[in-house]
């Protein structure tokens, strides 16, 4: 089904999906995951209008010609949901040290607002930055799991092991756990 506009439906669906994926990929329990998940459950934002999401906004999924986007690749994560979900996935972290030519967090938000005509809701964006952290936990745990179980010898995963997903969980916990009252 499609999430209902004006409700927390899109946020709840994103949380259920990425919590489930993370838990399925982990080889061992991850107690540090519980506090960020509690914060996310307590802070489900309303989405005024759901839109088509790409689901994996990153430079390698775009084609460029003459300085403009000419194509968008890799649509298997697409769905209908809160536009803040895609925005959170592609934004750099606030204060991140970026190469020359890349927009910082505030610059990227300003470009998004100008191009879309939509104001960024900081609370919704903050929630989806947590979902982004959860996605990273799921992906790193999955890659590490494949290596640790001997199910892949993909050299792209060579720097990972089963513990890498737990490092991602530690980072997520460090950001969101202190917010619990």
PAZAPA-4460 file (N, C-alpha, C; in steps of 0.05 Angstrom, whole numbers, plus 32768, in hexadecimal, padded with zeros to 4 digits):
% residues 181
    n_x    n_y    n_z   ca_x   ca_y   ca_z    c_x    c_y    c_z   seq   type   mol
   8010   7FE8   8000   8000   8000   8000   8011   8019   8000     1      X     A
   8004   802F   7FFE   8011   8049   7FFD   800C   8057   8018     2      X     A
   8021   8064   8023   801D   8073   803C   8008   8089   8038     3      X     A
   7FFB   808F   804D   7FE5   80A3   804D   7FF1   80BF   8053     4      X     A
   7FEB   80D2   8042   7FF4   80EE   8047   7FE9   80F8   8061     5      X     A
   7FF9   8109   806F   7FF0   8116   8087   7FF1   8104   80A0     6      X     A
   7FFF   80ED   809D   8001   80DA   80B4   801F   80D3   80B8     7      X     A
   8024   80C2   80CC   803F   80B8   80D1   8044   809E   80C2     8      X     A
   8032   8097   80B0   8033   807D   80A2   804E   8078   8094     9      X     A
   8058   808C   8085   8071   8089   8076   8088   8085   8089    10      X     A
   8089   8094   809F   809E   8091   80B3   809E   8076   80C0    11      X     A
   8086   806D   80C8   8083   8053   80D5   808C   803D   80C2    12      X     A
   8084   803E   80A9   808C   802A   8095   80AA   8029   8092    13      X     A
   80B7   8040   8090   80D4   8041   808D   80E2   8035   80A5    14      X     A
   80D8   803C   80BD   80E4   8031   80D5   80E1   8013   80D7    15      X     A
   80C9   8009   80D1   80C4   7FEC   80D2   80D6   7FDD   80BE    16      X     A
   80D8   7FE8   80A6   80E8   7FDB   8091   8106   7FDA   809A    17      X     A
   8111   7FF1   80A2   812E   7FF1   80A7   8135   7FE5   80C2    18      X     A
   8124   7FE6   80D5   8129   7FD8   80EE   812A   7FBA   80E8    19      X     A
   8116   7FB0   80D9   8115   7F94   80D2   812D   7F8A   80C2    20      X     A
   8135   7F9A   80AE   814C   7F93   809E   8166   7F92   80AF    21      X     A
   8169   7FA5   80C0   8180   7FA6   80D2   8181   7F8E   80E4    22      X     A
   816B   7F88   80F1   816B   7F71   8103   8170   7F57   80F5    23      X     A
   8165   7F54   80DC   816A   7F3B   80CD   8187   7F37   80C5    24      X     A
   8195   7F4D   80C1   81B1   7F4A   80B7   81C5   7F47   80CE    25      X     A
   81BE   7F50   80E6   81D2   7F4E   80FC   81D6   7F31   8104    26      X     A
   81EF   7F2A   8109   81F6   7F0F   8112   81F4   7F0C   8130    27      X     A
   81F5   7F22   813F   81F3   7F21   815C   81E1   7F38   8165    28      X     A
   81D7   7F36   817E   81C6   7F4C   8189   81D5   7F67   8188    29      X     A
   81C6   7F7C   8187   81D1   7F97   8186   81C2   7FA9   819A    30      X     A
   81C8   7FA7   81B4   81B9   7FB7   81C8   81B9   7FD5   81C3    31      X     A
   81CF   7FDF   81B7   81D0   7FFC   81B2   81BD   8005   819D    32      X     A
   81B0   7FF3   818F   819D   7FFA   817A   8182   8003   8187    33      X     A
   817D   7FFA   819F   8162   7FFE   81AB   815C   801B   81B1    34      X     A
   816F   802B   81BB   8169   8047   81C1   8163   8057   81A8    35      X     A
   8174   8055   8193   816C   8064   817B   8151   805C   8170    36      X     A
   814B   8042   8171   8131   8039   8168   811A   8044   8179    37      X     A
   811F   8046   8193   810B   8051   81A5   8106   806F   819D    38      X     A
   811C   807E   8198   8119   809A   8190   8109   809C   8176    39      X     A
   8110   808B   8163   8102   808C   8149   80E5   8086   814D    40      X     A
   80DE   8072   815D   80C2   806B   8162   80B2   8082   816E    41      X     A
   80C0   8091   8180   80B3   80A7   818E   80B1   80C0   817E    42      X     A
   80BE   80C1   8167   80C0   80DA   8157   80B7   80D6   813A    43      X     A
   80A4   80C5   8136   8099   80C0   811B   808D   80DA   8110    44      X     A
   8097   80E6   80FB   808C   80FF   80F1   8074   80FB   80DE    45      X     A
   8063   810F   80DE   804D   8110   80CA   8059   8117   80AF    46      X     A
   804F   810B   809A   8058   8113   807F   8040   8120   8071    47      X     A
   8042   813A   806B   802B   8148   805F   8023   813C   8044    48      X     A
   8038   8135   8033   8033   812A   8019   8048   8117   8011    49      X     A
   8040   80FE   800D   8053   80E9   8004   8059   80EC   7FE6    50      X     A
   8071   80E5   7FDE   807A   80E7   7FC2   8088   80CE   7FBA    51      X     A
   808F   80CD   7FA0   80A0   80B7   7F96   80BC   80BB   7FA0    52      X     A
   80C7   80A7   7FAE   80E2   80A8   7FB8   80F4   8096   7FA6    53      X     A
   810C   809E   7FA2   8120   808E   7F94   812A   8078   7FA6    54      X     A
   8131   807F   7FBF   813A   806C   7FD3   8158   8067   7FD5    55      X     A
   8167   8070   7FC1   8184   806C   7FC2   8192   8083   7FB3    56      X     A
   818D   809B   7FBD   8198   80B3   7FB0   81B6   80B5   7FB7    57      X     A
   81C6   80B1   7FA4   81E3   80B4   7FA7   81EF   80BA   7F8B    58      X     A
   8206   80C5   7F8A   8212   80CE   7F70   8214   80B7   7F5C    59      X     A
   821A   809F   7F65   821E   8089   7F52   8204   8080   7F45    60      X     A
   81ED   808A   7F4E   81D3   8083   7F43   81C8   8099   7F30    61      X     A
   81D9   80AC   7F29   81D1   80C1   7F17   81E3   80C2   7EFF    62      X     A
   81D8   80C8   7EE8   81E7   80CD   7ED0   81E6   80EB   7ECA    63      X     A
   81FC   80F5   7EC0   81FE   8112   7EBB   8206   8117   7E9F    64      X     A
   81FC   812D   7E94   8204   8136   7E7A   8203   8155   7E7A    65      X     A
   8219   8160   7E72   821C   817D   7E71   8215   818A   7E8C    66      X     A
   821D   817E   7EA2   8219   8189   7EBD   81FE   8186   7EC8    67      X     A
   81EC   8177   7EBB   81D1   8173   7EC5   81CC   8155   7EC7    68      X     A
   81B9   814E   7ED8   81B1   8132   7EDB   81A2   812A   7EC2    69      X     A
   81AB   8114   7EB5   819E   810A   7E9D   8191   80EF   7EA1    70      X     A
   8195   80E3   7EB8   8189   80C9   7EBE   818C   80C2   7EDB    71      X     A
   8179   80B2   7EE5   817A   80A8   7F01   8178   808A   7EFF    72      X     A
   818C   807D   7F0B   818E   805F   7F0B   8186   8053   7F26    73      X     A
   8183   8039   7F26   8182   802A   7F3F   8168   8030   7F4F    74      X     A
   8151   8029   7F43   8137   802F   7F4F   812B   8019   7F60    75      X     A
   813B   8004   7F67   812E   7FEE   7F76   8125   7FF5   7F92    76      X     A
   812F   800B   7F9D   8126   8013   7FB8   810F   8028   7FB7    77      X     A
   8105   802E   7F9F   80F1   8043   7F9C   80D7   803A   7FAB    78      X     A
   80C9   804F   7FB3   80AF   804B   7FC1   80A2   8066   7FC4    79      X     A
   808A   8066   7FCF   807D   807F   7FD6   8082   8085   7FF3    80      X     A
   8089   809D   7FFA   808F   80A4   8015   8096   80C1   8019    81      X     A
   80A0   80C8   8030   80A7   80E3   8038   80C0   80ED   8029    82      X     A
   80BE   8104   801B   80D6   810D   800C   80EE   8112   801E    83      X     A
   80EA   8115   8038   8101   8119   804A   8112   80FF   804C    84      X     A
   8106   80E8   8045   8114   80CF   8046   812B   80CF   8031    85      X     A
   8124   80D6   8018   8139   80D8   8003   814D   80EE   800A    86      X     A
   8143   8105   8013   8155   811B   8019   8169   8113   802F    87      X     A
   8160   8106   8043   8172   80FE   8059   8188   80EB   804F    88      X     A
   8181   80D9   803D   8193   80C5   8032   81AA   80D3   8022    89      X     A
   81A4   80E8   8014   81B8   80F4   8003   81C7   810C   800F    90      X     A
   81BE   8116   8025   81CB   812D   8032   81E5   8125   8040    91      X     A
   81F9   8136   803F   8210   8131   8050   8209   8136   806D    92      X     A
   8217   812A   807F   8212   8130   809C   8219   814D   80A2    93      X     A
   820A   8159   80B4   8211   8175   80BC   822D   8176   80C6    94      X     A
   823D   8189   80BC   8258   818C   80C5   826C   8179   80B8    95      X     A
   8263   8169   80A5   8275   8155   8098   828B   8164   8088    96      X     A
   82A3   8159   8088   82B9   8163   8078   82B6   8158   805C    97      X     A
   82B0   816A   8049   82AA   8161   802E   82BF   816A   801A    98      X     A
   82C2   815C   8004   82D4   8165   7FEF   82CA   817F   7FE2    99      X     A
   82DD   818D   7FD6   82D6   81A6   7FC8   82C0   81A0   7FB3   100      X     A
   82AD   81B2   7FB1   8298   81AF   7F9D   827F   81A2   7FA7   101      X     A
   8280   8196   7FBF   8268   8189   7FCA   825B   819D   7FDD   102      X     A
   8240   819D   7FDD   8231   81AE   7FEF   8231   81A3   800B   103      X     A
   8233   81B4   801F   8231   81AB   803A   8213   81A8   8040   104      X     A
   820D   819F   8058   81F2   8199   8060   81DF   81B1   805B   105      X     A
   81E6   81C8   8066   81D5   81E0   8063   81D2   81E8   8045   106      X     A
   81E8   81E6   8036   81E7   81ED   801A   81D5   81DB   800A   107      X     A
   81D7   81C1   8011   81C6   81AD   8003   81A9   81B0   800A   108      X     A
   81A3   81B6   8023   8187   81BB   802B   817C   81D3   801C   109      X     A
   818C   81E8   801A   8183   8201   800C   817E   81FB   7FEF   110      X     A
   818F   81EC   7FE2   818B   81E5   7FC5   8171   81D4   7FC3   111      X     A
   816D   81C1   7FD4   8155   81B1   7FD4   813C   81C2   7FD6   112      X     A
   813C   81D4   7FE9   8124   81E5   7FEE   811F   81F7   7FD5   113      X     A
   8134   8202   7FC9   8131   8213   7FB1   8126   8202   7F9A   114      X     A
   8132   81EB   7F96   812B   81DA   7F7E   810F   81CE   7F81   115      X     A
   8108   81C6   7F99   80EE   81B8   7F9D   80D7   81CA   7FA4   116      X     A
   80DE   81E2   7FAE   80C9   81F4   7FB8   80BE   81EC   7FD2   117      X     A
   80CA   81D8   7FDF   80C1   81CE   7FF9   80D4   81D6   800F   118      X     A
   80C9   81DD   8025   80D9   81E4   803D   80E0   81CA   804B   119      X     A
   80FA   81C7   8053   8102   81AF   8062   80F9   81B1   807F   120      X     A
   80EB   819D   8088   80E2   819B   80A3   80F8   818E   80B3   121      X     A
   8106   819D   80C5   811D   8192   80D4   8116   8179   80E4   122      X     A
   80FE   8177   80F0   80F7   8160   8100   80F4   8147   80EE   123      X     A
   80E7   814B   80D8   80E3   8134   80C5   80FE   812B   80BA   124      X     A
   810F   813F   80B3   8129   8138   80A8   813A   812A   80BD   125      X     A
   8139   8133   80D6   8147   8126   80EC   813F   8109   80EF   126      X     A
   8125   8104   80EE   811B   80E8   80F0   8127   80D7   80DA   127      X     A
   8126   80E2   80C1   8130   80D2   80AA   814E   80D0   80A9   128      X     A
   815C   80E2   80B6   8179   80DE   80BA   817D   80C6   80CC   129      X     A
   816C   80C2   80DF   816D   80A9   80F0   8167   8090   80DF   130      X     A
   8154   8092   80CD   814E   807C   80BB   8166   8076   80A9   131      X     A
   8173   808B   80A0   818C   8088   8090   81A1   8079   80A0   132      X     A
   81A4   8080   80B9   81B7   8072   80CA   81B0   8055   80CD   133      X     A
   8196   804F   80CF   818D   8033   80D1   8192   8024   80B6   134      X     A
   818E   8032   809F   8195   8026   8085   81B2   801E   8084   135      X     A
   81C3   8030   808D   81E0   802B   808D   81E6   8013   809F   136      X     A
   81D9   8011   80B6   81DD   7FFA   80C7   81D5   7FE0   80B9   137      X     A
   81BE   7FE0   80AB   81B5   7FC8   809D   81C8   7FC1   8086   138      X     A
   81D1   7FD4   8076   81E2   7FCE   8060   81FD   7FC4   806A   139      X     A
   8209   7FD1   807D   8224   7FC9   8086   8222   7FAE   8095   140      X     A
   820D   7FA9   80A3   8209   7F8F   80B0   8206   7F79   809B   141      X     A
   81F7   7F7F   8086   81F3   7F6B   8071   820D   7F65   8062   142      X     A
   821D   7F79   805C   8236   7F74   804E   8249   7F65   8060   143      X     A
   824B   7F6E   8079   825D   7F60   808C   8254   7F43   8091   144      X     A
   823A   7F3F   8092   822F   7F24   8097   8236   7F11   8080   145      X     A
   8234   7F1B   8067   823C   7F0A   8050   8259   7F02   8051   146      X     A
   826A   7F14   8059   8287   7F0E   805B   828C   7EFB   8072   147      X     A
   8280   7F01   8089   8285   7EF1   80A1   827B   7ED4   809E   148      X     A
   8265   7ED0   8090   825A   7EB6   808C   8266   7EA7   8073   149      X     A
   8279   7EB5   8066   8286   7EA9   804F   8274   7EA7   8037   150      X     A
   825F   7EB7   8036   824C   7EB7   8020   8253   7ECA   8009   151      X     A
   8268   7EDA   800E   8271   7EEC   7FF9   828F   7EF1   7FFD   152      X     A
   829C   7EF4   7FE6   82B8   7EFB   7FE6   82BC   7F15   7FD6   153      X     A
   82A6   7F24   7FD4   82A6   7F3D   7FC5   82BA   7F50   7FD0   154      X     A
   82CD   7F59   7FC0   82E3   7F6A   7FCB   82D8   7F85   7FD4   155      X     A
   82C1   7F8D   7FCA   82B6   7FA6   7FD4   82AE   7FA4   7FF2   156      X     A
   82A9   7F8D   7FFB   82A1   7F89   8017   82BA   7F81   8028   157      X     A
   82D1   7F80   801C   82E9   7F75   8029   82F0   7F84   8043   158      X     A
   82E9   7F9E   8045   82F0   7FAD   805D   82DC   7FA9   8073   159      X     A
   82C7   7F9A   806D   82B2   7F96   8081   82B4   7F7B   808E   160      X     A
   82A9   7F79   80A6   82A5   7F60   80B3   828B   7F62   80C2   161      X     A
   8283   7F4E   80CF   8269   7F4E   80DD   8267   7F64   80F2   162      X     A
   827E   7F6E   80FB   827E   7F83   8110   8278   7F9F   8104   163      X     A
   827B   7FA2   80EA   8278   7FBC   80DE   825C   7FC7   80E2   164      X     A
   8248   7FB7   80DF   822C   7FBF   80E4   8229   7FCA   8100   165      X     A
   8237   7FBE   8113   8235   7FC7   812F   8242   7FE2   8132   166      X     A
   8257   7FE8   8123   8263   8003   8125   824F   8018   811B   167      X     A
   823F   8011   8106   822A   8023   80FC   8215   8027   8112   168      X     A
   820E   8012   8120   81FA   8014   8135   8205   8026   814C   169      X     A
   821F   8023   8152   822B   8034   8167   8228   8052   815F   170      X     A
   822D   8058   8146   822B   8074   813C   820E   807E   813E   171      X     A
   81FB   806D   8136   81DF   8074   8137   81D7   8079   8154   172      X     A
   81DF   8067   8166   81D9   806A   8182   81E5   8083   818E   173      X     A
   81FD   808A   8187   820A   80A2   8191   81FB   80BB   818A   174      X     A
   81EE   80BB   8173   81DF   80D3   816A   81C3   80D4   8176   175      X     A
   81B5   80BD   8177   8199   80BE   817F   8193   80B6   819B   176      X     A
   81A2   80A5   81A8   819D   809C   81C3   819C   80B3   81D7   177      X     A
   81AE   80C7   81D6   81AE   80DC   81E9   8194   80EE   81E8   178      X     A
   8185   80EB   81D3   816D   80FB   81D0   8155   80F1   81E1   179      X     A
   8157   80D8   81E9   8141   80CC   81F9   813F   80DB   8213   180      X     A
   8127   80E2   821B   8123   80F1   8234   8123   80DF   824B   181      X     A
***
